[in-house]
Amino acid sequence: MKNETTPDNITDMIIVFCRMITADENPVYVFVENQEYSTKNNCFLNVEWMVRDNQEEIVNGWAIWKWLIF
């Protein structure tokens, strides 16, 4: 069973980890709002629909998760 969640805040450890991926950008929180047509665990297709319906642009990035260990 996976226990993943969004980190509570952007810690120094997260910043160091992100610097190993890219030195050019800083980590940020991205607001996520479900749409009527969105489906769970289908983020790539959900984004394609959102871009099509709103004439937006896809911006790729990384999702950083915190693992909860019990």
C-alpha positions, 0 to 999 in steps of 0.5 A: 500500500502506497502512502504518498502525499504532498509535502507540507512545505518546501524544505531544504531537503526538497530544494537539494533534491530538486537541484539534482534534477535541474539547477535552473528552477525553484520548486513551487506548489501547483494548485490542482482543481478537478474538472467535471470531465477529469478522471482519477489517476489520468493526469496526462489525459486530463491535462490534454482535455483542459488544454483543448477546452481552454486553448492553454499550453502544456507545461511539463514538470515534476511531482514531488511526493512525501512517503508516509511510513507507519 
